[in-house]
Amino acid sequence: MLTLASKLKRDDGVRGPRASNPASDSTRRVSVRDKLLVKGERNLHLNFVVCTCKVNFPDPNKLHYFQLTVIPDEGYYQGGKFQFEIEVPDAYNMVPPKVKCLTRIWHPNITETGEICLSFV
């Protein structure tokens, strides 16, 4: 399990009176984004095990930045290997993640520089 998940469990167990030092209190806070990402990462491993997708966290303490590798097993792109870089902003609930395709590909929804031109609504 990722170290951020263990930090969340540890922080949830510490529900005493607030510390008098505000700086130490802010270091123990975990953002809503990180809580949602830990939950999503846990669900990904429990419910969404797909052999065509692989998720890589370069830094296990930063769940908001990860890489996704997709290897389609059917369709026009079958046999290809496509890598995406995903960064989730601090305002994750209100602002969508930034997704960039690292693999050069011709696709109507991906620009030449890898930006995704598709609404995920």
N, C-alpha and C positions, 0 to 999 in steps of 0.2 A: 504494500500500500504506500502511497505517496506520503511524504513527510508532512505536507500541509494538512492532510486528513487527520493525522495524529495530533497536530497542533490544534485543530478544531475541537477534537474530543477533549483534549487537555483544557482548553479554554472554556468549554461548556461545563466541565466539572468544577471550575473555579468560579463560583457565583457568590462570593462574599461581599463585604462592604468595599466601596470604591477606594482606591489608593489615594493618598493625599497628593501625590505627585502626578500631575496630568500627563507628563511625558511618559511615565511608565505605564499609565493606563492606555495611552494611544498605541503603544507598541504591542499590547495584547489584543487589540481589536482586529477583527477579521471582517473584510468588506463583504457586502451582500454578493458581489460578483464572485468572490472566492468561495463562498458557501454554496452558491449555485453550481459553480464549476466542479467542486468536490462531489456534490450530489450527482451531477451529470456524468462525471468520470466513473463513479461507482456503478451507476446504471448502465453505462456503456459496457463495462466488463461483465456485469451480471446478465444483462438482457440482450445485448446487441453484439454478439460474437459473430463477425462475418469474416470469412477468409479473404475477401476481396479488399478489405480496408485494414490499414494498420495505423495506429496512432503512436507518435513518438514525442515524449516530453524531454527536450534537451536539458532542462533544469527542473527536477521534480518539485522544487519549491515554488515554481512559477507556473501554475496551471493555466494562466491567461495567455500563454504563448506555447503553441505546439505545432507539430507537423503531421500532416495526414498523407498517407500514400494509398492510392486507389489503383487496383489492378483488375479491370473489368473482365469477367469471364464470359460475356456475351455482348452482342451488338457490334456496331461499327468500330469501336475502340478496343475490342477484345484483344487481350494479350499485351496491351500497352501498360506502361507504368507511369502514373501521373502523381506528382508531388505538389502539395499545397501547404502554404504557411498560413496559420490562423492566429490572429492576435485579438483578444477580447478586451475592449476598453473598460475603464473603471465604471462607466455608466452603462454597464452591460444590459440591464433590463430595458433601458430606453434607447440605447444606441446599438446597432448591429455590429457583429464582429467584422474585422477587416480580414478578408481572404484574398490571397494572392497565389496564382498558379505558378510554380517554379519551373515546370516543364513547358518547353516550347510546343505549342499545339495550335492547330487551326480549329477554332470553334466559334460559332456566332456570338456566344456570350462571354468570351474571354478575349481581352485586347492583346496586342502584340507584346505589351510589357507585363502581362499576367494578371491585370486587374479583372475582377469579375464584374460584368455588367448585367447583373440579374437581380431583380428584387426578390428577396426571400420572405415575402409577406404571405 
